[in-house]
């Protein structure tokens, strides 16, 4: 039997919405980080386009990498290209980005490279922009989910 002057202490229970505000903040931080990485990559590419030297390169070899996952398979083509820099030196460089399927020896690619550093190069019209778009979309979704979690927790705490 309880004493009439002693009231039971109501303890806050753990928030059922994935840990409450903390989980929302984590989602927001991950989203902002992904969006930031996307903008950084885009700005680096744009800076190279603005300050770099544009030229045509010839594909001398294509390295195919079959990346297989459980759901689907992908073939990435990494070209080895040859071009002459502004100093008249012939450069042969293996690109670190996939240039898309169907690339073959002898194909011509428009590239841009940093003055004085021909190894820092990229395609003028990169085929890999879909990857950066996905990064931005996932970042936006994470941010919205985080805001939704926090908003739902605030709404739930006001009802209580």
N, C-alpha and C positions, 0 to 999 in steps of 0.2 A: 504494500500500500504506500502510495506516495504522499508526501507532506503537502498540504495545500499552498504553502508559500514557496515551495521549490518547483520550479517549472523546468521541464526538460529543455536542454540546450539544442537548438536547431543548428546542425552543422551543414555547411554547404557541401553538397555532393560534387563529385568530379563531373565536369561538364561533358556531356555525351558527344558533343560535336568536335571530335578529334582533338581534344585538349584545349579547346577554347581559343582565346586570343593568341596564345603562343603559336599554335598551328597556323593560324591566319597570317601572323607576322612572318613565319617561315615561308609560306607560299608567296607572299608579297616580295620578300627579299630574293627568292629564287627567280621570280618573274622579272623583277627589275634587273637582276644580274644578267639574265638571258637577253633581255632587250638591250642592255648596255653593251654586251659582247657583240650583238648584231650591229649596233650603231658604230662601234669601234672598227669592226671588220669592214663595214661599208665606207667609213671615212678613210681608212687606210687605202682601200682600193681607189677611191676617188682622188686621194692625194697623189697616188702613183699615176693615175690618168692625167692629172693636172700638171705634174712636174716631170713625169717620165718621158722617155723617148719611145715613140711608136715606130714599129717596123714590122716587116713580114718575116716569118720564120718558116722553115721547111721541116716537116716531120721526117726524121731519119729512122725512127724506130718507134713502135708502140708496145708498151708493157701492159699486158692485160692482167688484171687482178680479179679473180672470181671470188667475190665475197658472198658466202652462202649463209643464210639464216634459216631458221625453221620454217618461216612463212614463204619466203621467196628468195630468188637468187639474183644477184646483180653482177654485171661485169663492168668494172671501171677501167678506162683506158688512160694510161698516163703516158703522154708523148715525150719522146726525147727529140728536141728541136735544135736546128742549126740556123744561126743568123750571124750577120756581121755587125759589130757594134760601131759606134761613131769613131773609134780609134782605128778602125780597119781590121780589128782582130776577129777571127772567126770564133764564135762561141757555140759549144754543144752542151746543152743543159737538159737534164731530166726534170720535167715539170712535176710539182708535188700535188697538183690538183687534177682531177679527172676532166678530160676535155670532151667527154660524151662518147657514146657508142658510134661505131661506123668510121672511126678515124683510121687512116691507113698511111703507110709510108708514101712520101711524096706530096701529101696534102699541105696546103698553105694555111698558116694561122696568123692572125693579127695579134701581135703581142705588144706589151709596153714594159720597159725595164727602167730601173733607177739609174740616173747618170752616174757613171763611175762604179756601178755595182750591177752588172748584167745578170747576176744570179738572182737578184731580187726582181722577179718578173711575174707578170700575170697576163691572162688573155684580155684583150681590149673589150670584148663582149663575152664575159664568162658564162659558161653553161651551168655553173654551180650556184647561181643566185637563188634557186629554189630552196637550197639548204639554209641560206640565211633568212629566207622568208619563213620557213618552218620554225626557225629559232625565234623569230619575232612573234609569230603566232602563239607558240607554246609559252613564251614569256608573258604575253598578254593574257592568255588563259589562266596561267598561274596567279598573276596579279589579281584578276577578277575573282578567282576562287578564294584567294586570301581575303579580299574585301568582303566577299559573300559570307565567309565563315565569321569574320569579325562582326559584320552587320547582323547576322543571325544570333550571335551571342549577346550583342547589345539588346536586340529586340527581346530575346528570351529573358534576360536579366531584368528588363523593365516590366515584363509581365509578372514576374515573381514577387 
